[in-house]
């Protein structure tokens, strides 16, 4: 039976550079000859489409409803037999995911009851716990500048006030779960190569364990 693959999640505020850094990690992994599966939430499932409609402001949904949709999409993301996270992990293939339940805690958790959102996700046996969460931390002004320069349309959370509350909530959540989760906070306000170097070092350390 193959050794279990590693499950790595990237988190951060909007504009933190997750896409850029995930691409850099992909290049690094490929350079070593290793195999990894890259994915994201919300997924491309029908539930994921409902979530994207809500995030885009096309259909308003209550924070509790949106939290439940994310939960359903996340379960599907883990267990579906075609490209679910669990099957890759069990085959010994690393999985790198752009956003996971930490985002539900921080984003929906600013309006829905945080304890309820956390209990739904952390208490679900079908939802795997990541081996590593890399949080790309930036200040609100940096994120706002990046969003303004790179986005034509904004999602419902992509405004200064929401991002301020979300960043605060991320760190409140990390304080609560840090003992049971492997969370690495990376200063993402630096140059792309500097941030990439830190992430690759963290990834290599995880692989050596």
Secondary structure, DSSP 8 states (H G I E B T S, - for coil): ------EEEEEE-TTS-HHHHHHHHHHHHHHTT--EEEEESS-SSHHHHHHHHHHTTSS---HHHHHHHHHHHHHHHHH-TTT-HHHHHHTT-EEEEE--HHHHHHHGGGTS-HHHHHHHHHT-TTS---SEEEEEE--HHHHHHHHHHH-SS--TT-SHHHHHHHHHHHHHHHHHHTTTS-EEEEETTS-HHHHHHHHHHHHHHHHH-
